[in-house]
Amino acid sequence: MSAIRLLVSSDVDDVVEAVARDQHRASELNHFIDTALDREELSDSYRRRQTPTWIALDGTRLVGHLTATTLQRPSGRVSAWISPDATSFDDVATLGALYAFAGARWLADGVKDHEVWTYDRPDTRDPWLELGFAQRFRRGCLELASRGEPNWPPGYRLRHGTRDDLDLALHFNDLLDHEDAAGPSFARPEPFDRDGLDETLDDPDTVHAVVEHRGVPVAQAIVFPLLPVRGAHERTVHLSAVVVEPAHRGRGVATAMLDDLADEARRRGFQYADVTWRTANLAAAAFWRAYGVTATYVRLQRRLGEDAT
């Protein structure tokens, strides 16, 4: 049984080494995960961290660690977010011992939503499932060079949206929320941040792609450079809010739209595209697999307390 205690300054180097080892192995198994790691920056972040970090020891050897960043959702609920560099463990028993301490502290602080982003592999994903977490989202990546020229079906064209298309973007986002709320997902959407979407569309680096069929908007995608994220390659764009009106599905519209955007991103110097989808949205999962996306990370969630939904 591992001994659990709070991290002290002398433990930081061992924690950083564990994170680097896990990231290196993840990259060996999946080339879409980058090995770049600023050890000094990570060390500083652990030394400055305000929220507690627990470590697991087998004698004097570090065999695991766990911490989280607390974030407030638009709904007002506060979540404990656990990123890949916020945890390491040798086995499920070690993770269970760490989570018993950390989860009790989060609950005592009123934090009942516990979210985990981890590498999408059985050895890093399944221990969380054994602790009662459930899969919610997958994240994946593809090389833009793997896509060819767009093959548009007759009558469709792509244009770049403008500030005047905010209501159109809201309509398509509502369509996504409606589909996520249907079975088998039954997801309850978060309150939508209209100002946040407006700010995103106003960013000069954002491309709001709108597909029209004989002048009527029928599909969209919102594309922007991925912010620096540990484990993600540089020169990556993020594909978001990709949706096609139901009456226009099955005609190759989404594929043509994304191929067109991939070609544009390549010309702007990008090499990769990053995308996230809800795991219970089986149509979305099948589409992204068919489009050539390789899963990299999985997001798991556990909600505790009487008001958990």
N, C-alpha and C positions, 0 to 999 in steps of 0.2 A: 504494500500500500504506500503510495507516494505521500510525502509530507508536504503540506500546503502552507505557504506563508506569503506575506506581502513582499513585493519587490523592494530591494534597496539598491543604492547606486552601484555597488560592486557586482550586482547581477546583470547589469545592462549589457555588457559585452556578450555574455552568454545568450541573452535573449536575441540580440541582433544576429548572432551567429546562427541561431535556430531559424530565424526568419530567412536569412540568406540561403541556408541549406534547403529549406522548403521551397523557396522560389526557384532555386537552381534546378531542383528535381522536377518541379512543375514545368519549367522550360524545356528540360530534356524530353519530357513526355509529350509536350504540346508546344510547337515552335511559335504559336501565336502569343505565348506568354513570354515577355521580355525578361532577361536576367538583370537588367540595369538596376542597381540598388545603391543609393547614397548612404553608406553606413554611418557616416558622421551625422547626417541629417536625422536618420532614424534614431541614433543614440541620443541626440539632443532632444528629440520629441519624447522619448521615454523618460529622460531626466526631468523634463519640464512638465510632464503630464500631471494634471490635477486629479483626474479620476484614478482610483487605485488599480494596480496591476497585481495579480496573484501569480505565483510561480509554484511549480511542482518539482520536488527534489527526490531523487533516489540516492540516499546518502548525501554526497555533496554534488552530484551530477544533476544538472537541469534536464528535466524530461518533459516540461511543458510550461506554458504561460497563457494567461488570459486577461484581457482588458477590453474596454469598450469606450466609444465616444457617445455621449448622450445628445440626441438631436430632437427638436420639437417639430412635429408634423404640422401641416396646415390645419388639420382637424383639432390640434391642441394636444393630442396624445404625445407623450415623450417616449422615445425609443432608445434602447441601447444597441448601437451599431458595432458589430464585430467584423473587422476587415481581415483579409488573409494575414497581414502582418501583426494583427492583434491577438493571434493565438498560435500555439504549437502544442502538439501532444504526441506521445508515443503510441497510445492505444485508447480505447473508449473508456477504460477505467480511470485513466489519468484525466481525460477530459471531463468525465463525470465528477471527479473529486474537485477539479477547478471550478466547474459550473455550480456545484453545490455552494461554494463560498461566494462566488461572484453573483449568481442569481439571487441569493438571499439578500445581498447588499442592495442590488438593484430594486428588488421588491420592497425592501424597507424604505427606499427613497421614492417609492411610488412609480417606478419605471416597470411597466408590465408588458411592454412590447420589446421582444428581444429578436434582433435581426442579425443574420450571419451571411457575409459574402465569403465563399471559400472556393478553392479549386474544384472543378467538376470532375472529381475522381472518387471511386468508392471508398478509398482509405481516408480521404479528407471530408467527404460528404456523409457517408453512412453513420459514423459515430454520432453526429448531430441528430440524425433521424431516430436513432435508438434512445436519445434523450427527450424525444417528444416533439422535435421540430418538424416542420413540413416544408416541402419545396414550394416556392412561390414564383421565382423568375429564373431564367437562364440568360447568360450573356455569352455572346459568341463573336467570332471575327472571321473575315475572309480577306484574301489578297485581291486588290482591285484589278490587278493584271490578269486574274483568272476569268474575268468577265469580258464578253465580246461586244460588238456593236449592237445597239438597241434594234430590236425587230418590232416596230410599232404596228399594231393591227390597224386596218383602214379606219379613218375618221378620228383618230386620236392624235393629240399634240400636247407637248409639255411647254409650260411657260413658268417664269419665275414670278412668285407672288410679290405683292407690295403691301404697304401698310394698310391699304384699303381692303385687304383680304383677311383681316383679323377675325371677323365674324365667320368667314368660311373655314378658317383653321379651327375655330371653336366648334363649328358644326361637325367637322371630321373627328375632333377629339371626343365630342359627345357620342359619336357613332362607335368609337373604340370602347368608351366606358360602357355603353349599352351592351356591346358584345361580350365584354368581360363580366358583366353582371348576369349574363345568361348562363345556363348550364353548359358544360359541366364545371365551369369555373366558379360561378356564384360569387364573384368578387364584389366587394363594396368599394366603389371608387372614392378616393380622397377628394375633399372639396377642391374645386379647380381654381387655380391662381391665374385669373385673366391678366393681371398686371405682369406676372412672370412670363406668360406667353407673349404678350405685347413686347416686353423687353427682349426676349429671344429673337423674335421676328425683326426687331429693329436693329439687331447687331449686324454690322456690315459683313461679318464672316459667316452669317447664317444664310442658307439657301432654302427658301420655301418653294418647293416644287409643286405645281398644280397641273394636273392632267385634265384636259377638256375633251369632251366628245361632242363635236359639232357645236362648240361654243359653250357647252354646259360643263361645269366642274364635276368630275367624277372620282378623283383620286388625289392624294397628296402624300408628300414626305417632307420632313424638316431635317435638314442636314447642317451640321456645324462641326468645327474641329474639336476633337476630344481633348478636354483639359488634361494636363499631365496627371496620370494615375499610375501608381506603382504597379508594374507588371504589364502595362500596355506599351506597345511600340510607339515611338514618335511617328509623326506624319500619318495619324489615324483620324478619320472622320467618324462621327457618330450618326447613325441613321435612326430617326425617331418619328413617331406619329405616322407610320406608314399604314395607309388604309385605302381601300377601294370600295366604292358604293356596291352593295350586294348585286344589283342588276348588271354590273359590268365585270363581275368576277368570272374566272375561267377562260378569259380571252387573251391572257398574256400581258395585261395592262401593267400590273405591278412589276413584273420582270422587266418589261421594256422601260418603265420609269426608272427603276433602280440601275439598270445597265446604262441608261443615259446619264444618270447622276454619277455612276462610277467612272464613266469616261471623262466627265467634267472634273471630278476630283483628281483623277490621274493627271490631267493637264494643269491642275493647280499644285502639283507636287506631292500629293498624298499617295500612300502605298497600301493602306489597310482601311477597312470599314469595320466598325464596332456596332453591335445591335443587341438589344435586350427584349425578351418576350416573356409573357406569362406562361408558365409550364402547363397550366390547365387549359390554355387556349390551343387546342390540338391542331386547329387549322393553321394558326400562326407557326406553331412548332414544325409542322410538316412543310410549310412553305419555306422557312428559313433553311431547313435541312436540304430541301431540293435545290435551293438557290446556291448552296455550297458553303454555308456558314458552319464553322467548327465551334462547338461549345467550349468555353474556357472557364467560366465561373458559374456557380449556382447560388442563388439567394434563398436562404431558409428563414422561417419565421416561427416564433412561438409567442402566443398572446396568453397571458395569465390573468386570473381574477374574474370576478363575476360578470364584469362588463366586457370581457373579451369576445370578439366576433371574428 
